[in-house]
Amino acid sequence: MRYVLIGAGPAGVVAAETLRKADPEGDILLLGDEPEPPYSRMALPYFLVGTIDEAGTYLRKSETHYDELGIAFRHARALKIDPAGKTVALEGGESVPYDRLMIATGSSTVTPPVPGIGLPGVHPCWTLADSREIARRATPDSRVVLMGAGFIGCIVLESLIKRGVKPTVVEMADRMVPRMMNAAAGGLIKKWCATKGIEVLTSTKVTAIEDTGEARDPLRVMLDKGAPLRAALVVVATGVRPNIAFLDGSGIETDFGIRVDSHLKSSADGVYAAGDVAQGPDFMGGWSVHAIQPTAVEHGRIAALNMAGGNASYHGSLAMNVLDTAGLVSSSFGQWQGVEGGESVERMDEERFRYTRLEFDGEHLVGAICLGRTDQIGMLRGLIQSRVRLGDWKARLMEDPQRISEAYVASTQK
């Protein structure tokens, strides 16, 4: 059996290792289109602040790991898939045959159509190559403009702060982390940043970036409102999207990502998808892309078992984000926006930067937002994922949403 895995991130690596266990004799080819060994993007912030070196980002530390498992790892970019002929066309003209194929090509950064976005000193923060450039330019006391205050932007912000730069954040939405936080929570995070000396401009767009030619702060960032910003570095964190363009003409069904079933199988025979590129079952219903490493790892494992002839089912990932923004921990789970006909309750302590909001569907907790506390995170997730009926505890949580630990113990220890 010939297995080809396109993408050497967590999904691809775990899939390759799982395949080797499930099929000791099969041929396994793992393809990665970056020049480094397979690494974790989640480790890049630690590389940026110098906590780890480049080798510390690698998913497997031994240089002979893949050879020892009989996994062929190659640096190559897939250009086209032919499901009928069961081949993958690679950059350079080579065509690779397969019996089973997994697509785990991940996501790429979205580059906004801003004049000057390609100037030297303007970088996304998505690859090791990006991180090297940012680390070189983000020196202590240097001025840095961060475009985007979403999940990735706030992770980058945390690293920039630790490097001692003077950051200004520009976010086109009306609040920080708009896809993870409601207006109250996003506003509280912005207020927290202000207490740390971080300027955050919400409801503001970058309209152009100019090169002034000056030695210090050579970039001028033009805004749709307010004065221009001077910077030595502009970091672009305006979102990501799944890498599916190369599938055009393949016949593989796509939406935002590759549509897969509960076995992580695509619409094409013998073709599976995993990780950020897979639009798979959502724990709360429907199909979604959940671009987080735990989902990618589980996708890779389930897909590999089925590629090797198994019958493993994926029951859906829970939308979950935990973020540290300049020392303020925030989290959101499940249907944090609420559901039609549902009920909600919230409590805010602005002075202590604490906020809790719970979303209910009948007697079930289906979503939550939490700021300023870490002790509730595991229990909030447990209450949502267990689909436990809260009974009388729903009314008690509506009166006091801080009683999560009591509700969890009472509802799950029956």
RODO-2510 file (C-alpha; in nm, 4 decimals, decimal comma):
residues 414
     n   res          X          Y          Z
     1     m     0,0000     0,0000     0,0000
     2     r     0,1359     0,3419    -0,0988
     3     y     0,0452     0,6255     0,1363
     4     v     0,1166     0,9883     0,0484
     5     l     0,0690     1,2626     0,3068
     6     i     0,0760     1,6220     0,1805
     7     g     0,1704     1,8525     0,4667
     8     a     0,4282     1,8024     0,7414
     9     g     0,2589     1,9792     1,0291
    10     p     0,1148     1,8055     1,3373
    11     a    -0,1615     1,6322     1,1371
    12     g     0,0805     1,4940     0,8794
    13     v     0,3419     1,3785     1,1293
    14     v     0,0918     1,2060     1,3591
    15     a    -0,0765     1,0456     1,0576
    16     a     0,2565     0,9092     0,9309
    17     e     0,3409     0,7625     1,2720
    18     t    -0,0073     0,6147     1,3100
    19     l     0,0102     0,4588     0,9649
    20     r     0,3402     0,2939     1,0463
    21     k     0,1864     0,1298     1,3536
    22     a    -0,1269     0,0249     1,1671
    23     d     0,0565    -0,0950     0,8550
    24     p     0,4163    -0,1992     0,9251
    25     e     0,4799    -0,2879     0,5602
    26     g     0,3231     0,0070     0,3746
    27     d     0,5203     0,2747     0,1872
    28     i     0,4754     0,6139     0,3550
    29     l     0,5764     0,9405     0,1902
    30     l     0,5464     1,2638     0,3918
    31     l     0,5733     1,5856     0,1913
    32     g     0,6548     1,9270     0,3407
    33     d     0,6944     2,2447     0,1352
    34     e     0,9086     2,4407     0,3816
    35     p     1,2882     2,3926     0,3999
    36     e     1,2964     2,3004     0,7692
    37     p     1,2130     1,9668     0,9350
    38     p     0,8464     1,9329     1,0388
    39     y     0,7786     2,1912     1,3091
    40     s     0,4967     2,3343     1,5196
    41     r     0,3658     2,6830     1,4464
    42     m     0,2420     2,6916     1,8041
    43     a     0,6075     2,6962     1,9139
    44     l     0,6991     3,0055     1,7106
    45     p     0,6100     3,2556     1,9870
    46     y     0,8592     3,0787     2,2156
    47     f     1,1210     3,1007     1,9420
    48     l     1,0486     3,4720     1,8997
    49     v     1,1194     3,5493     2,2629
    50     g     1,4249     3,3228     2,2748
    51     t     1,2835     3,0607     2,5101
    52     i     1,3722     2,7931     2,2544
    53     d     1,5940     2,7800     1,9474
    54     e     1,4824     2,6673     1,6035
    55     a     1,5372     2,3021     1,6876
    56     g     1,3001     2,3478     1,9792
    57     t     1,0147     2,4090     1,7343
    58     y     1,0650     2,0732     1,5610
    59     l     0,7847     1,8244     1,6183
    60     r     1,0295     1,5386     1,6638
    61     k     1,3729     1,6084     1,8098
    62     s     1,5732     1,3178     1,6678
    63     e     1,7247     1,3788     1,3239
    64     t     1,6751     1,0111     1,2388
    65     h     1,3164     0,9830     1,3694
    66     y     1,1461     0,9421     1,0316
    67     d     1,4183     0,7172     0,8884
    68     e     1,3940     0,4866     1,1877
    69     l     1,0195     0,4476     1,1312
    70     g     1,0602     0,3874     0,7595
    71     i     0,8842     0,7135     0,6734
    72     a     1,0200     0,8897     0,3666
    73     f     1,0189     1,2666     0,4314
    74     r     1,0733     1,5005     0,1368
    75     h     1,0729     1,8753     0,0837
    76     a     0,8325     1,9166    -0,2064
    77     r     0,5274     2,1221    -0,3011
    78     a     0,2165     1,9556    -0,4412
    79     l     0,0739     2,1396    -0,7417
    80     k    -0,2163     1,9187    -0,8483
    81     i    -0,4049     1,6051    -0,7507
    82     d    -0,5539     1,3610    -0,9991
    83     p    -0,7978     1,1406    -0,8019
    84     a    -0,8864     0,9391    -1,1118
    85     g    -0,5258     0,8468    -1,1862
    86     k    -0,4335     0,8517    -0,8155
    87     t    -0,1293     1,0734    -0,8623
    88     v     0,0088     1,3915    -0,7065
    89     a     0,1935     1,6328    -0,9357
    90     l     0,4880     1,7992    -0,7628
    91     e     0,6700     2,1219    -0,8364
    92     g     0,9506     2,0374    -1,0740
    93     g     0,7491     1,7996    -1,2898
    94     e     0,7540     1,4776    -1,0892
    95     s     0,4339     1,2770    -1,0436
    96     v     0,3896     1,0591    -0,7329
    97     p     0,1414     0,7671    -0,7306
    98     y    -0,0681     0,6767    -0,4274
    99     d    -0,3219     0,4236    -0,3065
   100     r    -0,4309     0,6382    -0,0121
   101     l    -0,3759     1,0127     0,0126
   102     m    -0,4133     1,2551     0,3023
   103     i    -0,4217     1,6300     0,2463
   104     a    -0,2965     1,8256     0,5472
   105     t    -0,1734     2,1397     0,3737
   106     g    -0,2778     2,3700     0,6574
   107     s    -0,3454     2,7391     0,6166
   108     s    -0,1698     3,0459     0,4829
   109     t    -0,1874     3,4060     0,5923
   110     v    -0,4341     3,6389     0,4245
   111     t    -0,2502     3,9352     0,2727
   112     p    -0,4731     4,2432     0,2657
   113     p    -0,4734     4,4539    -0,0544
   114     v    -0,2813     4,7394     0,1029
   115     p    -0,0293     4,9398    -0,1061
   116     g     0,3201     4,8785     0,0298
   117     i     0,2334     4,5465     0,1961
   118     g     0,5343     4,3882     0,0211
   119     l     0,7931     4,6381     0,1427
   120     p     1,0994     4,5224     0,3394
   121     g     1,0140     4,5234     0,7068
   122     v     0,6524     4,4142     0,6525
   123     h     0,6067     4,0512     0,7530
   124     p     0,3399     3,7998     0,8491
   125     c     0,4205     3,5726     1,1433
   126     w     0,3347     3,2249     1,0191
   127     t     0,6554     3,0427     0,9296
   128     l     0,9991     2,9983     1,0786
   129     a     1,1329     3,2221     0,8029
   130     d     0,8858     3,4944     0,9068
   131     s     0,9855     3,4561     1,2705
   132     r     1,3549     3,4955     1,1906
   133     e     1,2900     3,8284     1,0198
   134     i     1,0636     3,9538     1,2970
   135     a     1,3195     3,8573     1,5617
   136     r     1,5902     4,0442     1,3688
   137     r     1,3886     4,3664     1,3456
   138     a     1,1940     4,3593     1,6740
   139     t     1,4704     4,5034     1,8907
   140     p     1,4146     4,6626     2,2328
   141     d     1,2375     5,0020     2,2134
   142     s     1,1768     4,9689     1,8386
   143     r     0,8377     5,0827     1,7113
   144     v     0,6231     4,8015     1,5770
   145     v     0,2795     4,8207     1,4156
   146     l     0,0724     4,5036     1,4456
   147     m    -0,2031     4,4741     1,1866
   148     g    -0,4780     4,2620     1,3370
   149     a    -0,5901     4,1881     1,6931
   150     g    -0,7359     3,8437     1,6342
   151     f    -0,6190     3,5237     1,8002
   152     i    -0,2920     3,5053     1,6050
   153     g    -0,2329     3,8789     1,6391
   154     c    -0,2638     3,8656     2,0166
   155     i    -0,0252     3,5709     2,0377
   156     v     0,2265     3,7707     1,8329
   157     l     0,1625     4,0760     2,0525
   158     e     0,2577     3,8771     2,3619
   159     s     0,5901     3,7822     2,1994
   160     l     0,6593     4,1376     2,0843
   161     i     0,6003     4,2735     2,4333
   162     k     0,8501     4,0273     2,5751
   163     r     1,1030     4,1467     2,3188
   164     g     1,0695     4,4984     2,4622
   165     v     0,9277     4,6731     2,1560
   166     k     0,6847     4,9671     2,1527
   167     p     0,3766     4,8155     1,9818
   168     t     0,0714     4,9795     1,8310
   169     v    -0,2144     4,7486     1,7339
   170     v    -0,4476     4,8337     1,4450
   171     e    -0,7700     4,6321     1,4223
   172     m    -1,0435     4,6975     1,1671
   173     a    -1,3166     4,5382     1,3823
   174     d    -1,4793     4,7236     1,6709
   175     r    -1,3041     4,5104     1,9350
   176     m    -1,0084     4,2868     1,9975
   177     v    -1,0306     3,9165     1,9133
   178     p    -1,3707     3,9563     1,7392
   179     r    -1,4002     3,5890     1,6403
   180     m    -1,3421     3,4748     1,9956
   181     m    -1,4865     3,7480     2,2179
   182     n    -1,8065     3,9513     2,2331
   183     a    -1,8030     4,3315     2,2589
   184     a    -1,7827     4,3355     2,6389
   185     a    -1,4913     4,0910     2,6592
   186     g    -1,3053     4,2369     2,3609
   187     g    -1,3410     4,5851     2,5093
   188     l    -1,2053     4,4675     2,8421
   189     i    -0,8968     4,3200     2,6731
   190     k    -0,8370     4,6544     2,4987
   191     k    -0,8666     4,8364     2,8307
   192     w    -0,6183     4,5909     2,9833
   193     c    -0,3704     4,6611     2,7012
   194     a    -0,4009     5,0351     2,7680
   195     t    -0,2959     4,9804     3,1310
   196     k     0,0166     4,8076     2,9956
   197     g     0,1041     5,1031     2,7725
   198     i    -0,0101     4,9308     2,4534
   199     e    -0,2013     5,1497     2,2110
   200     v    -0,4844     4,9627     2,0398
   201     l    -0,6743     5,1320     1,7560
   202     t    -1,0008     4,9493     1,6880
   203     s    -1,2428     5,0264     1,4012
   204     t    -0,9347     5,1440     1,2129
   205     k    -0,7886     5,0312     0,8795
   206     v    -0,4376     5,0486     0,7390
   207     t    -0,4723     5,2152     0,3996
   208     a    -0,1085     5,2158     0,2854
   209     i     0,2477     5,1515     0,3993
   210     e     0,5260     5,3786     0,2746
   211     d     0,9051     5,3585     0,2815
   212     t     1,0465     5,6889     0,4065
   213     g     1,4054     5,5907     0,3341
   214     e     1,5126     5,6928     0,6823
   215     a     1,7455     5,4764     0,8885
   216     r     1,5289     5,4741     1,2010
   217     d     1,1615     5,3751     1,1710
   218     p     1,1696     5,3674     0,7887
   219     l     0,8030     5,2669     0,7525
   220     r     0,5084     5,5056     0,7564
   221     v     0,1720     5,3370     0,8153
   222     m    -0,1227     5,5350     0,6811
   223     l    -0,4615     5,4926     0,8482
   224     d    -0,8180     5,5687     0,7456
   225     k    -0,8437     5,7877     1,0547
   226     g    -0,5881     5,9594     1,2720
   227     a    -0,2216     6,0402     1,2185
   228     p     0,0182     5,8051     1,0370
   229     l     0,2307     5,5686     1,2463
   230     r     0,6084     5,5355     1,2176
   231     a     0,7601     5,1902     1,2551
   232     a     1,0726     4,9815     1,2154
   233     l     0,8562     4,6744     1,1607
   234     v     0,4993     4,5998     1,0550
   235     v     0,3642     4,2568     1,1460
   236     v     0,0620     4,1423     0,9439
   237     a    -0,1793     3,9190     1,1361
   238     t    -0,4994     3,9692     0,9401
   239     g    -0,6177     3,6105     0,9328
   240     v    -0,5491     3,2793     0,7617
   241     r    -0,7329     3,0578     0,5160
   242     p    -0,7004     2,6893     0,4232
   243     n    -0,4596     2,5968     0,1435
   244     i    -0,7036     2,4480    -0,1051
   245     a    -0,6400     2,6484    -0,4249
   246     f    -0,4260     2,3688    -0,5697
   247     l    -0,7334     2,1421    -0,5657
   248     d    -0,9083     2,3429    -0,8379
   249     g    -1,0147     2,1046    -1,1125
   250     s    -0,9568     1,7943    -0,9002
   251     g    -1,3260     1,7341    -0,8341
   252     i    -1,2632     1,7159    -0,4591
   253     e    -1,5500     1,8907    -0,2813
   254     t    -1,4500     2,2072    -0,0976
   255     d    -1,6268     2,4850     0,0861
   256     f    -1,4189     2,7008     0,3199
   257     g    -1,1995     2,3920     0,3552
   258     i    -1,2115     2,0340     0,2237
   259     r    -1,5452     1,8753     0,3132
   260     v    -1,4897     1,5484     0,4962
   261     d    -1,7182     1,2967     0,6650
   262     s    -1,6899     1,1466     1,0134
   263     h    -1,4055     0,9248     0,8880
   264     l    -1,2151     1,2316     0,7595
   265     k    -1,2682     1,1062     0,4029
   266     s    -1,3179     1,3568     0,1225
   267     s    -1,5547     1,3221    -0,1714
   268     a    -1,2765     1,1500    -0,3732
   269     d    -1,2031     0,7802    -0,3372
   270     g    -0,8998     0,7131    -0,1200
   271     v    -0,8460     1,0817    -0,0357
   272     y    -0,8627     1,2076     0,3237
   273     a    -0,8028     1,5480     0,4825
   274     a    -0,6901     1,6600     0,8264
   275     g    -0,5954     1,9684     1,0235
   276     d    -0,6541     2,3320     0,9317
   277     v    -0,7542     2,2387     0,5770
   278     a    -1,0302     1,9959     0,6777
   279     q    -1,3874     2,1145     0,7197
   280     g    -1,4920     1,8347     0,9485
   281     p    -1,7639     1,7469     1,1966
   282     d    -1,8269     2,0115     1,4608
   283     f    -1,9114     1,8929     1,8114
   284     m    -2,1942     2,1469     1,8256
   285     g    -2,3349     2,0361     1,4873
   286     g    -2,2529     2,0890     1,1202
   287     w    -1,9066     2,1086     0,9667
   288     s    -1,6358     2,3576     1,0555
   289     v    -1,2662     2,4302     1,0202
   290     h    -1,1104     2,4384     1,3671
   291     a    -0,7535     2,5537     1,3167
   292     i    -0,6036     2,4409     1,6464
   293     q    -0,3270     2,1869     1,7031
   294     p    -0,5258     1,9403     1,9191
   295     t    -0,7839     1,9085     1,6408
   296     a    -0,5088     1,8609     1,3809
   297     v    -0,3469     1,5843     1,5853
   298     e    -0,6748     1,3972     1,6350
   299     h    -0,7659     1,4428     1,2675
   300     g    -0,4325     1,2947     1,1636
   301     r    -0,4719     0,9938     1,3897
   302     i    -0,8300     0,9147     1,2841
   303     a    -0,7610     0,9659     0,9132
   304     a    -0,4541     0,7402     0,9245
   305     l    -0,6411     0,4578     1,0965
   306     n    -0,9060     0,4679     0,8245
   307     m    -0,6499     0,4937     0,5449
   308     a    -0,5013     0,1685     0,6768
   309     g    -0,8381    -0,0054     0,6590
   310     g    -0,9834     0,0818     0,9984
   311     n    -1,3255     0,2182     1,0848
   312     a    -1,2534     0,5000     1,3286
   313     s    -1,5035     0,7827     1,3651
   314     y    -1,4394     1,1453     1,4490
   315     h    -1,7143     1,2815     1,6722
   316     g    -1,6398     1,6466     1,6147
   317     s    -1,4129     1,9110     1,7558
   318     l    -1,5241     2,1731     2,0044
   319     a    -1,4504     2,5335     1,9159
   320     m    -1,2107     2,6308     2,1917
   321     n    -0,9581     2,9121     2,2265
   322     v    -0,7403     3,0078     2,5216
   323     l    -0,5320     3,3224     2,4859
   324     d    -0,2831     3,5188     2,6956
   325     t    -0,2800     3,8870     2,5996
   326     a    -0,0121     4,0785     2,7879
   327     g    -0,0836     3,8674     3,0962
   328     l    -0,4637     3,8615     3,0777
   329     v    -0,5927     3,5100     3,0081
   330     s    -0,9138     3,4826     2,8072
   331     s    -1,1029     3,1801     2,6810
   332     s    -1,4094     3,0981     2,4764
   333     f    -1,5824     2,7671     2,4144
   334     g    -1,8504     2,6205     2,1914
   335     q    -2,1363     2,8469     2,0889
   336     w    -2,0112     3,1494     2,2811
   337     q    -2,2322     3,3781     2,0686
   338     g    -2,5404     3,2014     2,2047
   339     v    -2,8150     3,0053     2,0292
   340     e    -3,1576     3,1028     1,9044
   341     g    -3,4076     3,0761     2,1880
   342     g    -3,1324     3,0214     2,4427
   343     e    -3,0595     3,2057     2,7641
   344     s    -2,7434     3,3738     2,8876
   345     v    -2,5955     3,5329     3,1943
   346     e    -2,2866     3,7477     3,2418
   347     r    -2,0871     3,9096     3,5190
   348     m    -1,8152     4,1730     3,4803
   349     d    -1,5675     4,3166     3,7274
   350     e    -1,3923     4,5881     3,5268
   351     e    -1,1550     4,6911     3,8034
   352     r    -1,0204     4,3361     3,8382
   353     f    -1,0504     4,2605     3,4635
   354     r    -1,2759     3,9634     3,5188
   355     y    -1,5664     3,8624     3,2988
   356     t    -1,7814     3,5514     3,2689
   357     r    -2,0628     3,4823     3,0244
   358     l    -2,2496     3,1540     2,9969
   359     e    -2,4790     3,0454     2,7130
   360     f    -2,7541     2,7890     2,7667
   361     d    -2,9762     2,5829     2,5400
   362     g    -3,2439     2,4514     2,7711
   363     e    -3,0685     2,2763     3,0603
   364     h    -2,7396     2,2422     2,8695
   365     l    -2,4396     2,4728     2,8808
   366     v    -2,3417     2,5229     2,5147
   367     g    -2,0976     2,8143     2,5205
   368     a    -1,8898     3,0325     2,7485
   369     i    -1,6514     3,3279     2,7627
   370     c    -1,4160     3,3769     3,0551
   371     l    -1,1576     3,6494     3,1263
   372     g    -0,9160     3,6838     3,4116
   373     r    -0,9494     3,3316     3,5487
   374     t    -0,7834     3,0041     3,4594
   375     d    -0,9326     2,7805     3,7263
   376     q    -1,2611     2,7379     3,5382
   377     i    -1,1302     2,6545     3,1926
   378     g    -1,1237     2,2745     3,2224
   379     m    -1,4586     2,2590     3,3972
   380     l    -1,6291     2,4866     3,1429
   381     r    -1,5040     2,2633     2,8641
   382     g    -1,6154     1,9529     3,0529
   383     l    -1,9688     2,0807     3,1111
   384     i    -2,0092     2,1682     2,7423
   385     q    -1,8526     1,8520     2,5976
   386     s    -2,0305     1,6154     2,8345
   387     r    -2,3694     1,7578     2,7295
   388     v    -2,4750     1,7035     3,0891
   389     r    -2,8219     1,8198     3,1958
   390     l    -2,7698     2,0828     3,4619
   391     g    -3,1119     2,0519     3,6215
   392     d    -3,1373     2,2845     3,9232
   393     w    -2,7820     2,4007     3,8649
   394     k    -2,8861     2,5988     3,5606
   395     a    -3,0935     2,8331     3,7790
   396     r    -2,8061     2,8622     4,0252
   397     l    -2,5620     2,9510     3,7485
   398     m    -2,8073     3,2066     3,6130
   399     e    -2,7989     3,3674     3,9566
   400     d    -2,4218     3,3394     3,9936
   401     p    -2,2201     3,2283     3,6857
   402     q    -1,9032     3,2107     3,8966
   403     r    -2,0177     2,8819     4,0575
   404     i    -1,8769     2,6728     3,7731
   405     s    -1,6732     2,4379     3,9918
   406     e    -1,9718     2,3547     4,2122
   407     a    -2,1934     2,2954     3,9082
   408     y    -1,9304     2,0730     3,7484
   409     v    -1,8886     1,8535     4,0561
   410     a    -2,2638     1,8280     4,1177
   411     s    -2,3515     1,7553     3,7547
   412     t    -2,0731     1,5182     3,6519
   413     q    -2,0157     1,3169     3,9688
   414     k    -2,3489     1,1381     3,9667
***
